[in-house]
Structures are given as C-alpha cells and as structure tokens.
Amino acid sequence: MSQTTSNSDIKRALESSPETYIDGESSEPPMPKNYLLLTICSCFCPAYPINIVAFVFSIMALNSYKQGDIEGSRRLGQNALWVAVASIIIGLVIIAIYCTVHFTTQVV
C-alpha cells in the first residue's frame, strides 16, 4: 500500500523550504497615489486658497505613508485629488468669466 500526502502537507512543506524565500521580497504594501503632480499643476490656476489646500493634502498623504498609515494616506490622497480637480474647474471658470467680461465690454 502506498501512502498519499494531502495537498495541504505539500503546500506547508513548500512554504517552509528555503528555496521559496526570495531575498528582495518585501511585505510592505504599495504606496497609494498622492497626486502630487496634479496638485502642483493646479497651483497655476487662479483659485489660490483652494489649490494650496490640495497641495497640503498631497504632502500630508506622502507623510502619512512614510509614518506607516496606509489607509490615512489613501484617504488624504483622494481628498487631494478632489480638491485639485475642484481648483482646476474653479480656475477655468474664473478665466472664462474674465475673458468674457474683457472682450465684451467696449471702451468709449
């Protein structure tokens, strides 16, 4: 009679073997997006208090990741994204209003 080994025994043996360990393998989770480039670009829009807030959220997301708070970093990155998008939209509206007023008024 031959003995058969179960799949869980084989799996446990393979996991504990030194050949399955990779030196460069890291258990650190990937860095969430902090949208730093987008917030820097939004600083060129004329909605100054709002785009500075987006930039601060982005930097806070980066610092939160460095401190090990992955969920906080993800949340702050999402806040930075939404505030930066709002800043860009508000800036484009301000530019459109300025151009409309400038080109429709007649100088007498």
BELJOLIN-V791647 format. One record per residue. N is the residue number from 0. NEAR is the number of other ideal C-beta (glycine too) atoms within 8 Angstrom. Layout:
# BELJOLIN-V791647
n:N near:NEAR
n:N near:NEAR
This chain:
# BELJOLIN-V791647
n:0 near:2
n:1 near:3
n:2 near:4
n:3 near:4
n:4 near:5
n:5 near:6
n:6 near:5
n:7 near:6
n:8 near:8
n:9 near:9
n:10 near:8
n:11 near:8
n:12 near:8
n:13 near:8
n:14 near:7
n:15 near:5
n:16 near:7
n:17 near:4
n:18 near:4
n:19 near:7
n:20 near:6
n:21 near:5
n:22 near:4
n:23 near:4
n:24 near:6
n:25 near:4
n:26 near:3
n:27 near:4
n:28 near:4
n:29 near:4
n:30 near:7
n:31 near:10
n:32 near:6
n:33 near:14
n:34 near:12
n:35 near:10
n:36 near:6
n:37 near:12
n:38 near:16
n:39 near:8
n:40 near:9
n:41 near:15
n:42 near:9
n:43 near:4
n:44 near:12
n:45 near:6
n:46 near:12
n:47 near:6
n:48 near:6
n:49 near:11
n:50 near:16
n:51 near:9
n:52 near:9
n:53 near:16
n:54 near:13
n:55 near:8
n:56 near:14
n:57 near:17
n:58 near:10
n:59 near:9
n:60 near:18
n:61 near:11
n:62 near:8
n:63 near:11
n:64 near:13
n:65 near:6
n:66 near:6
n:67 near:5
n:68 near:8
n:69 near:9
n:70 near:6
n:71 near:9
n:72 near:15
n:73 near:10
n:74 near:8
n:75 near:14
n:76 near:15
n:77 near:8
n:78 near:10
n:79 near:18
n:80 near:11
n:81 near:8
n:82 near:14
n:83 near:16
n:84 near:8
n:85 near:10
n:86 near:14
n:87 near:12
n:88 near:8
n:89 near:11
n:90 near:13
n:91 near:9
n:92 near:8
n:93 near:11
n:94 near:9
n:95 near:8
n:96 near:8
n:97 near:8
n:98 near:8
n:99 near:8
n:100 near:8
n:101 near:7
n:102 near:6
n:103 near:5
n:104 near:6
n:105 near:3
n:106 near:3
n:107 near:2
